[in-house]
Structure formats: structure tokens, C-alpha cells
Amino acid sequence: MAARTHWLFGDQLGPRFTDPRHGGCDRGAPLLMIEARSVLRRRRFHRAKAHLVLSAMRHRAAELGDRVRYVRADTYRQGLRTALRSGDRLTVHAPTSRAALDFVTSLDGVDVLEPRGFLTSRADFATWAEGRGAQGLRMEDFYRWVRTSQGLLMDDGGPAGGTWNLDHDNREPPPRDHDRLPVPRPWQAKEDAIDEEVRHDLDRWERKGLVSFAGRDGPRRFPATRRQALAALRHFVDHRLPAFGSYEDAMLARDGVLAHSLLSSSLNLGLLDPAECVGRAELAWRSGNAPLNSAEGYIRQVAGWREFVWQLYWHFGPAYRDRNALGHHEPLPRWFLDLDADAVRARCLSTTLAQVRDTGWTHHIPRLMVLGSRALQDGWDPAAVTDWFHRCFVDGYDWVMLPNVLGMSQYADDGAMTSKPYTTGGAYIHRMSDLCDGCAYRPSDRTGDRACPYTTGYWAFLHRHRERFAHHPRMARTLHTLDRLDDLADVLAAAARRGAAPP
């Protein structure tokens, strides 16, 4: 029997997706890749994201040579009609979005294989989730289960070092005497002829009005090949992981990357496998080249949060994306949609928005506590906020952003994913960054000309949802403080006056 053609999606670019072992594709299967322009028309993606995905796909096709047929088409259906003859059968590993999975399962002659690129299976997660009962689904419990079942950072049946969670060591503010963290800079990509071709095509499509992008074009910053991704992983583990843990929540105006790995896009494109990432981090600790808090912090991000988000995306079902527990319906303002950092006076938001505009990336704390917090405080529609994150980040995919943004950031699922809303006043940003230095606003002021929009917005948000959180166990103390504010009327008036204007 002839081997079935195996279809590779644009986030299935590593060797695991062509490995015939353990339920993979047929041995020696011819390969198919489809570059569908309709994907770029569907949303106004960040230019850097469009470039990275197309560059990675075309680089992979070049590596595979004659084994792959690379079809450039308007849609996936058109690409399939071009590539296949009547009666041909296809295999494909399950795509990472619900829409794409529905599409491939609707096609005749397509055999959908188990998904790859994750540490845990959906069946194993379902078994774990069924046993949670009243405890609910919390990442910390899931993370410990993954560590135990995978043998990650474990000694004698317990957590290495005697504790599961080293978050208390990983919340240091940035060093006050540095405007950059004193670590080697991240691995840097070098563009080639394929990148030049991609840039030419994107420019041409945009000139013709076929597509429209957000953000700025610039040198590709992230790996587009397996070889580059492995080099970036080695560089991170050898030179940056030791400093990662302590400062993983810190922010610096002139150093948006600090000691972060910048490997999320490589993982989400399938260029790296999570097992090799966490394995190398653990080995660095065991060999004495990285402290335990750094190794644990990175492993928590990959084996904890990334896996948890992937599983919740499927577990919560298709109706999850329509959740809007707080009743937020305000449209995203134009300055935010256009990444217009120059229109913003608040230094934390302007700096973060500029980094997204210029690179298509910023780390998890600016995403959550600057961008997401602004949206939550101002009552922006959570579906629109989720779509914005999906479009504007190089590592953004439906499965990534739906639980992370709609659930954790915007609390639209009423606590199904996380135990409380993640928003604060300016004091948190001031403590964890240098972003308040030289700002037009004061983090301690909630009224007046220099009132911090995050501080004003925080109290206005709590007042707006006072009844919902009145009996919330983690919000009682905060609401008690709200009740003691003698200038609450002025705070609410200030928030109303600003409206949707850039802060």
C-alpha cells in the first residue's frame, strides 16, 4: 500500500511532525505544505508575525527538498485541489485551533492523527480534571501533576529542593542601578534570501491592497528554522537562564527582554519540543550552571502554564470564546488597535505598546499587568481584546490567547481559569519596574492632573463590579479599602472624563 501524503500546517515545522513512530505519518510519506493567503486576509496581523510564519514555512520546505510539495494558494481548499488527485488520502496531525480541526475533519480522505508538540495528552488531562471535583482546575495542581507524571525536577518522589513553587524567589524588582539587566543579549537571527523573498511578497501584497498589517517591519528577531531554534535554546540556557528566575516578573524601559528566553514562537511553530526545553533547563541546574529558582521558573512556564493553557482551550469547549462574565462591551480604541505608542503619555503603556509595535513581542508581565490591565479596567470587549493579542504577537495562536486573555487577563470566564482578576494600581508597576520614572503621572495619585490612569482605573473597576466581588474571598480586603476612600466620587469622575482617550 502506497504511503499516504502527510500535510504539515504552518505550526508543525519540527522533526516530530514527520516522525512515523508512535502513531505518526506513514514511513516515507510524501509531504504537503500549503501557504494560504486567505489566512493573512482574515485578520490584520502584525507584520513581524506574518514574516516569521512565512519565513519558517518556506525555510522548512527548502530543508525538506523534493520530499515536500509546497503549494501557494488563495485558500487551503484550493491548495488541496491543486496538490491531490481524486481518491488520494492524507494524514495530518490534529491542528491547534478548533476551526482548523473542524475543517480537516470535514474533508473526505483525511486521517487526523493525534496532536504533537505538547507534554500531556488530552485523554490524560481529562482523567486528571475529572478527579478535581470542588477543587476546580488550578494551574498549581496541574503543574505538580505534570512534574510528577513526567519526572521533571523530581528527587526521590518529591520536588527537587523540597518545594514545588519558588515564585517567592522569582518576583524581584529590577536592579535599580541598571537600565538593562547585566546578562548577554538574546540570540539574534540573521536574515537570508528566503527572508528577502518573504519581505518582497508582503510588500507587494500590501501595495495591492490584498492584506493589511499592524506594527512595523524590521529585521527578523526570532528563529525560523530548527537549527536556529536550537541555537537560541542553547544560548538561553548557557548565558541567560541563570538570571531568569529572580527577574522574570520585572520590567525595564530600555530592556524589554531582560533574561527571558524568547523561545515561545519557536515552541508554537513546532521548531522546538517542550520536552527538550525543560530537559535542558533541568540539566543546567543539576550540572550547577543555573540556580534552582531559575530552572523551576522556566519549567513552570513551559510544563505548567503552556500545557495548562493548551488543555483548557479544548476542555472548556467552543462556547468558552463567547464568555463575558463582566459584561464588558467597549470597543478597542483606535490608538490601541494601531499600536500608536506616541499617542500615550503613561510611560508604562507607551513603552510596552512601542515594543509590541516594533517587535510583536513583550513578556508575560507587560502583557498581563500593562496591556491586559488597561483593557480590563476600561471595560473593553474581551473577544476583541483576545483577537488583538492573537494578531499582534508573534507567538499568538487561538489556543494560546483564548484562555490566557479571555480567561486570565480579562476574567471573562468568571474565574474558571484563575481565582481573581489580574489588575492593580500603579504601585505594582512602580515596584516591579523603572517605568514610572519620568512619567507624566504619579503611581500614588488617583485624582488630580498627575493621577495615574492605572490607579484611577483600578478603583473605578472595583467600584463598577463591587456587587460581583462582594463575597469573593480574595477581594474582601480590597473592597474594604474601596469603601474607605473619601475621594471615590472624584476618582470615578476622573475615569469617566478620560473615557477611551489614550492615557
Disulfide bonds with the S-S distance in Angstrom:
none
